[in-house]
Each structure stands twice: as structure tokens, then as C-alpha cells.
Amino acid sequence: MANAEKWYPEQYYHIYNRGNNHSTIFYTDSNYHYFLDKFSEYLLDYIDIIAYTLISNHFHFLIKIKTQRTIIKNFLKKYPGKGKEVSDNEEIVNKIIGQAFSNMFNSYIKFINKQENRTGGLFEGKCQRKLIKSDEYLNALIAYIQYNPIKHVLTQTSEVFLNLGSLNYSINLPGL
């Protein structure tokens, strides 16, 4: 997930990507579950998921990076032999989270390539991320993620995960 944007502790990010040439990335219902399982396995020690939607050919996540202390503590718990490589600075946060995303996506791509008897890239380029710099963008992104399945005529209602416990979410969502 090479990207110029750094990972900052305790900040929100929009994570998204789509299939190469807009092609399918989730072939079966179980693929959605596998993707989320891998997302959890590789990333939940370092991030919180606020909202997400998975569409057959793309996905969107709104995440919040955990505290630097929590990230380092969880990394050392998961990889106890790496203690000498870890220092308490923001650059290590970038490395830990960047590698976790890379491992997650590589794991999913290998799984799909084997399942579908295919080779090569699954996604259209590197996974994208945007640092959320305003409450307005945060609110708009939540609405966008919630309405994305409706926009793509996949459902009449929004069936996405929203974890808004710590957010002051005050946007009007027509029809909900």
C-alpha cells in the first residue's frame, strides 16, 4: 500500500480500491467473509473500523488508527521477537500499519487467484487512502459509504456496517 499519505495515530482514513478494469473482487458470499476475516486478522490490532461497504468489484472503509502506544504494544504482543526493531516514534507506526495492509491484501489476492485459477493483480493499482481532515468530510464519507450499495443498485436499503459509537454523527440521511 505504497502511498504518499502517512499513517497518523488517532486519525481517520478513507480506504478504498476496486477490481482491475472494474472486474469482480468478491466472487461468492464467502469471499466477502474471507476478506473481512483477513482484514480483522491483520489490522484490528492497529485500527478500528468505523464503517465499510463491500461491493462485488470494490470496497470502502472508514477507519481510525489506534494510539501509537496501542499499535506498538499490539505489534510486540503479536511479534515478540521484533522488540529490537521497534522504537516509539511515528515512523514505526507507518511501517507497522503499511505492512499489515500489504499482508492482508496479498493474502486475499493469493486466495482469490487460487480459487479462481487465475494469476496476476486483482486490484486496480495500489489501495488508496485519504486522511480525513474535517468533520464535513467525515460526515459526507459516512453517508457515501452507507449509500454506496444503493448507488450501485445492489439493494434498496443500505446494508453496511456502521460503528458510530464515538462519533458525533449528525447528518440527515433522506429515506432512512
Beta strands, then each sheet from edge to edge (+ up, - down):
strand 1: 12-18
strand 2: 47-55
strand 3: 58-65
strand 4: 128-131
strand 5: 161-162
sheet 1: 4+ 1- 3+ 2- 5+
end
